[in-house]
């Protein structure tokens, strides 16, 4: 399958490595608003500033969108309506309202839009889930995330750098681990006195899940010592025992059955190609991924308001906003056809 990569920055180079190593896809060209940047990484292949035009010119069959979050919606929408399936980087979009628009576009065009939620595809996380399945009823899952990162650039000035830029990874992984969806969240965020971030670099969020369990996230970008894995440290407390995962090594607390060994973006690329071959919706398909983004938005709203927020409320607000902002009449009509119950369904 010939693909066009959109975005020649750091993530783009990571995806180029995965594409080069794959026997399922072939790079047809690289698109970027900065054509010189595209040319620098394209290895002599065609380049351009418009992904759809480049795909038509090169005969590409799909688009891999690794642009900045604000560009996810326009780039993906254009590709879907050009008949091109899309594999995109997280987040699905910069807001739940824009994400709903993309879900509607995927429905209208019949094209696959999949989000690479790469940490969900960690083989060790898959084995932790298998352990959790053997623990009976789950009471709580907790994640502790503690790093001390001096990024520079846009993260330093974000209002919620931890929740918006990073927390979607464990939030999505918790859904996968628990095989359950969030009902509500109560979140507090704050910025420690020594923080070098302008916005809140610390947060604690408690999610009520629809199976009765609680998912608790405690994270910080400003931990000066004893940092955790980038995947965080996990504890699963169940009826018949406890499973632990330090985020880097094999989980402990039970028998870890054999599981997938392919992880990160390589696993996402394989899943995308396989879904297009088989027609079976993959993990990360746009509708399935909506809830992970909604968890982030709900946590931010809760932190701002100081009260619990229900996920249904997030979807209702986002739906109204999507209808007000949508510029395509066909997408707006598709959005308008959704019932309230339909909004938060993830498949």
C-alpha positions in Angstrom: 0.0 0.0 0.0 1.5 3.3 -1.1 1.1 6.1 1.5 1.8 9.8 1.7 3.2 11.1 4.9 2.0 14.5 6.0 4.3 16.3 8.4 8.1 16.4 8.1 8.9 17.3 11.7 10.2 15.1 14.6 7.2 12.7 14.6 7.3 12.6 10.8 10.9 11.3 10.9 9.8 8.6 13.5 7.1 7.5 11.1 9.4 7.4 8.2 11.5 4.9 10.0 8.5 2.7 10.7 7.3 2.9 7.1 10.8 2.0 5.8 10.9 -1.1 8.0 7.4 -2.2 7.0 6.7 -4.8 4.4 3.0 -3.7 4.2 3.4 -0.1 3.2 5.6 1.9 0.8 6.3 5.6 1.0 5.0 7.5 -2.1 5.9 11.0 -1.0 6.1 13.5 1.8 3.8 16.6 2.2 4.5 19.6 4.4 3.7 23.3 4.3 7.5 23.8 4.3 8.4 22.0 1.1 12.1 22.3 1.9 11.5 20.3 5.1 9.6 17.7 3.2 12.4 17.5 0.6 15.0 17.0 3.4 13.4 13.8 4.6 11.8 12.4 1.4 14.9 10.7 0.1 14.3 11.9 -3.4 10.6 10.9 -3.5 8.0 13.4 -4.6 7.1 16.2 -2.2 4.4 18.9 -2.0 2.4 21.2 0.3 -1.0 19.5 -0.3 -1.4 15.9 0.8 -4.4 15.2 -1.5 -2.7 16.6 -4.6 0.4 14.7 -3.8 -1.5 11.4 -3.3 -3.2 11.9 -6.7 0.1 12.7 -8.4 1.9 9.6 -6.9 -1.0 7.1 -6.9 -0.9 6.8 -3.1 -3.8 4.9 -1.5 -3.7 6.3 2.0 -2.5 9.2 4.1 -0.5 9.2 7.4 -1.2 12.5 9.1 1.4 13.5 11.7 0.8 17.3 11.5 0.4 19.5 14.6 -3.0 19.0 16.4 -4.6 22.1 14.9 -4.0 20.7 11.4 -5.5 17.3 12.1 -9.1 18.3 11.3 -8.5 20.1 7.9 -5.9 17.6 6.6 -7.9 14.5 7.6 -11.2 15.9 6.3 -9.7 16.7 2.9 -8.1 13.2 2.6 -11.3 11.4 3.6 -13.4 13.3 1.1 -10.8 12.6 -1.5 -11.4 8.8 -0.9 -8.2 8.3 1.1 -8.2 6.4 4.4 -6.2 8.2 7.1 -3.9 7.0 10.0 -3.4 10.0 12.3 -1.3 10.8 15.4 -3.0 11.5 18.7 -4.9 13.6 19.6 -7.7 12.8 17.3 -8.3 16.6 17.0 -7.7 19.7 19.1 -11.2 19.4 20.7 -14.0 16.9 21.0 -16.2 19.1 18.8 -13.7 18.9 16.0 -13.3 15.2 16.7 -17.1 14.7 16.2 -16.8 16.5 12.9 -14.1 14.0 11.8 -16.3 11.0 12.9 -19.1 12.3 10.8 -16.8 12.8 7.8 -15.6 9.2 8.2 -19.2 8.0 8.2 -20.2 10.0 5.2 -17.2 9.0 3.1 -17.0 5.4 4.3 -13.2 5.8 4.7 -11.2 4.5 7.6 -9.8 7.1 10.0 -7.7 5.5 12.7 -5.8 7.3 15.5 -2.4 5.9 16.5 -2.7 5.7 20.3 0.6 4.0 20.3 1.0 3.4 24.1 -2.1 1.2 24.1 -0.2 -1.2 21.8 2.6 -1.7 24.4 3.1 -5.5 24.7 3.6 -5.3 28.4 0.3 -3.4 28.8 -1.4 -6.2 26.9 0.0 -8.7 29.4 -1.1 -6.5 32.3 -4.6 -6.6 30.9 -4.5 -10.4 30.7 -3.4 -10.5 34.3 -6.2 -8.1 35.3 -8.7 -10.4 33.6 -7.7 -13.1 36.1 -8.2 -10.9 39.2 -12.0 -11.0 39.2 -13.9 -7.8 39.8 -11.6 -4.7 39.6 -12.0 -2.1 42.4 -9.4 0.4 41.3 -6.6 1.1 38.8 -4.1 3.8 39.6 -1.4 5.4 37.5 1.4 7.5 38.9 3.3 9.6 36.4 6.3 11.7 37.5 8.8 13.4 35.2 11.0 16.4 35.3 11.0 17.7 31.8 12.4 21.0 30.4 10.8 21.0 27.0 10.9 24.6 26.0 8.5 25.8 23.3 4.7 25.5 23.3 4.4 23.1 26.3 6.0 25.7 28.6 3.1 28.2 28.0 0.1 25.9 27.8 -2.6 26.3 30.4 -2.8 22.6 31.0 0.5 21.0 29.7 0.1 17.7 31.6 -3.6 17.0 31.0 -3.7 18.2 27.4 -0.3 17.0 26.1 0.3 13.8 28.0 -2.6 12.4 30.0 -4.4 11.1 27.0 -2.0 8.2 26.9 -2.8 6.7 30.3 -6.5 7.7 30.0 -6.7 5.6 26.8 -4.7 2.8 28.3 -7.1 2.7 31.3 -10.1 2.2 29.0 -8.2 -0.6 27.3 -7.1 -2.2 30.5 -10.5 -2.1 32.2 -12.5 -2.9 29.1 -14.8 -0.2 30.5 -15.8 3.4 29.7 -15.8 6.5 32.0 -19.0 8.0 33.4 -17.6 11.0 35.2 -14.4 12.6 36.5 -13.4 14.8 39.3 -10.0 16.5 38.7 -7.8 19.0 40.5 -4.8 20.6 38.8 -2.2 23.0 40.1 1.2 24.4 39.5 3.9 23.9 42.2 5.8 26.9 43.3 9.1 25.7 41.7 7.4 24.9 38.3 9.0 26.2 35.1 5.7 25.8 33.3 3.2 28.7 33.0 0.2 26.4 33.3 -0.7 23.6 35.7 2.0 20.9 35.6 0.3 18.7 38.3 -3.0 16.9 38.3 -5.0 14.3 40.1 -8.1 12.9 38.4 -10.6 10.2 39.6 -12.7 8.6 36.9 -15.9 6.6 37.7 -16.0 3.8 35.2 -19.2 2.1 34.0 -18.2 -1.2 35.5 -18.1 0.4 39.0 -14.3 0.6 39.2 -12.4 3.8 39.7 -9.4 4.9 37.7 -7.1 7.3 39.5 -4.4 9.3 37.7 -1.7 11.3 39.6 0.7 13.1 37.4 3.4 15.8 37.4 5.9 17.3 35.0 7.9 18.8 37.9 9.2 15.9 39.9 12.9 16.6 40.7 13.7 13.0 41.7 12.5 9.4 41.6 10.9 9.8 38.1 8.7 7.1 36.7 8.6 5.5 33.3 7.1 7.6 30.5 4.3 5.0 30.7 3.8 5.7 34.4 3.6 3.2 37.2 0.4 1.1 37.4 -1.5 -0.8 40.1 -4.5 -2.9 39.4 -6.5 -3.9 42.6 -8.9 -6.8 42.1 -11.1 -9.2 44.0 -8.5 -12.0 43.9 -5.3 -10.1 44.0 -3.2 -7.2 42.7 -1.1 -6.7 39.5 1.7 -4.1 39.2 3.5 -2.6 36.2 6.4 -0.2 36.4 5.9 0.9 32.8 9.2 -0.4 31.5 9.4 -4.1 32.5 7.2 -7.1 32.6 4.1 -6.7 34.9 4.1 -8.6 38.2 1.4 -10.2 40.3 0.2 -13.2 38.2 0.9 -15.3 35.2 1.7 -13.1 32.1 0.5 -15.1 29.0 2.1 -14.7 25.7 1.0 -11.5 23.9 1.9 -9.3 21.0 5.5 -8.2 20.6 5.1 -5.4 18.1 4.6 -2.1 19.8 4.6 1.7 19.4 4.0 3.2 15.9 5.0 0.0 14.1 2.1 -1.7 15.7 -0.3 1.1 14.7 1.0 1.0 11.1 0.4 -2.8 11.0 -3.1 -2.5 12.5 -4.0 0.2 9.9 -2.8 -1.9 7.0 -4.5 -5.0 8.4 -7.8 -3.1 8.9 -7.8 -2.0 5.3 -7.1 -5.5 4.1 -9.7 -7.2 6.2 -12.4 -4.5 6.7 -12.4 -5.1 10.5 -12.4 -1.8 12.4 -9.1 -1.5 14.4 -8.5 -0.3 17.9 -8.1 3.5 17.5 -10.8 3.8 14.9 -12.2 7.4 15.2 -15.4 6.5 17.0 -13.6 4.2 19.4 -11.0 6.8 20.1 -13.4 9.7 20.8 -13.8 8.7 24.5 -10.1 9.0 25.2 -10.1 12.6 24.0 -13.3 13.3 25.9 -11.6 12.1 29.1 -9.0 14.8 28.7 -11.5 17.5 27.9 -13.7 16.4 30.9 -10.7 16.5 33.2 -9.8 20.0 32.1 -13.4 21.2 32.6 -13.5 19.6 36.0 -10.2 21.2 37.1 -11.4 24.6 35.9 -14.9 24.3 37.5 -13.8 22.6 40.7 -16.7 20.1 40.3 -17.2 16.6 38.9 -18.0 16.5 35.2 -20.1 13.8 33.4 -18.8 12.5 30.1 -22.3 12.8 28.6 -22.2 16.5 29.4 -18.9 16.8 27.5 -20.4 15.2 24.4 -23.5 17.3 24.5 -21.5 20.5 24.7 -19.2 19.4 21.9 -22.1 18.3 19.7 -23.7 21.7 20.0 -20.4 23.4 19.3 -19.7 21.1 16.3 -23.0 22.0 14.7 -22.4 25.7 15.2 -18.8 25.6 13.7 -19.2 23.1 10.9 -18.7 24.6 7.4 -19.7 21.6 5.3 -23.4 21.2 4.9 -23.2 17.4 4.5 -21.1 17.0 7.6 -23.5 19.3 9.6 -26.4 17.2 8.4 -24.7 14.0 9.5 -24.0 15.5 12.9 -27.6 16.7 13.3 -28.8 13.2 12.6 -27.1 11.8 15.8 -29.2 11.2 18.9 -28.0 12.1 22.3 -27.3 8.4 23.1 -25.4 8.1 19.8 -22.9 10.8 20.9 -21.0 8.9 23.5 -21.2 5.5 21.9 -17.7 4.4 20.9 -18.4 2.0 18.1 
